Amino acid sequence: MKAKAFSPGHVTGFFEIHAHEDLLSAGSRGAGMCLSLGASSEVMLVPATKQSIKVTINGKSSKAEVTKRAITHLIGDKGYRVEVTTDLELPVSQGFGMSAAGSLSAAMAAAILLGKERQEAYEAAHKADVESGCGLGDVSAIHRGGITLRRRAGLPPVGEVVRIQGEPEVVLAIVGRRLLTKEILKDEAKRREINDKGGYLVDSLVKQPSLERLMTNSRIFALETGLATKRIARAIDTASMYGQASMSMLGSSVFAIGDTQRLKEALSGLGEVLVCKVDAVGPRIVYAVPDSSVVQGE
């Protein structure tokens, strides 16, 4: 049995952490956008006497903690040999939601082979992301697609995610080393600072939801929380001459909208630049081969 699924990447501009004993209620409030660049995962699932999960990412064997957790949530203790082959279109630990996209695409492919509902795949990936500390709201946002505002923390229907109008081109620039989300969020003083600023900015966007305000609030959050390094702040200022820009949470990268060509030129001197679009479709099945015939995706 074999299936393949795609999940958009995701950038968060600002957020407020919400811890909860119930993993489906845990996560964050915040805002961001889903990206046309993301993760594709092909899953082969075979009944076996002993359970095993092997994950390959971009051609290399990987520990893939989040993906393995998500698959385990789906199969429980049943005997399956699971092989996951994931291709990531964006770098990990740079604020592009790749751990969530990778685990969600794998979970969706596995779920269709197991005869499970799509919601079960979302739940498995969300739980895995929160448990591992690699993400707090990416799965909730990705499942909605488009430009998103997470009004209530947790995975819907426990949480609430609404869409903000707009489908701009998005310029991404990687300007520094990878950041590990779970390492940053271990700092209690930083968590308090994030929640003080993030909660206010989420409430502000709820009152007046727009792409322009999302970008403005994102910049305020990046600079006032101190999460933006001098190099990131410089990239934000450079990009702001040709549009609006902010830091991708949490990574040494920025995302920007506006004059795409000029943004590319201005940011190329600071690091690697990629251009994509807002993905308004959300996660989807590419194909599924439960037996011998191919079932085309949705």
Number of C-alpha atoms within 10 A of each C-alpha: 17 22 26 27 26 26 34 33 32 32 28 27 28 30 28 26 21 16 15 12 7 10 17 21 20 24 31 28 28 31 33 28 33 31 27 23 23 25 27 28 31 24 27 22 21 14 12 12 9 10 16 14 16 17 21 17 18 11 10 10 12 14 13 16 16 26 29 22 20 27 25 19 18 21 16 10 10 13 14 18 16 23 20 30 21 27 17 19 16 17 14 16 20 26 30 31 33 27 27 33 31 30 33 36 32 33 32 34 31 31 23 22 21 14 9 13 11 17 15 16 25 27 22 27 33 29 27 28 28 24 16 14 17 23 26 30 31 34 33 29 30 31 24 23 25 28 28 28 27 28 18 21 25 29 28 20 12 12 19 17 25 18 19 17 12 14 16 17 18 23 23 27 29 25 22 16 11 16 17 17 18 15 10 13 17 11 10 10 9 15 15 15 16 22 19 15 19 27 17 15 24 25 14 14 20 17 9 11 18 17 22 13 14 29 23 17 22 28 23 17 24 25 17 13 17 14 20 25 14 11 14 25 20 15 28 26 16 17 28 18 14 18 17 23 28 32 33 29 28 28 25 22 29 29 28 28 22 18 16 18 11 14 26 20 12 17 24 16 12 17 14 14 20 16 18 13 17 22 25 20 15 19 27 19 20 18 19 23 16 17 10 9 8 12 14 10 12 8
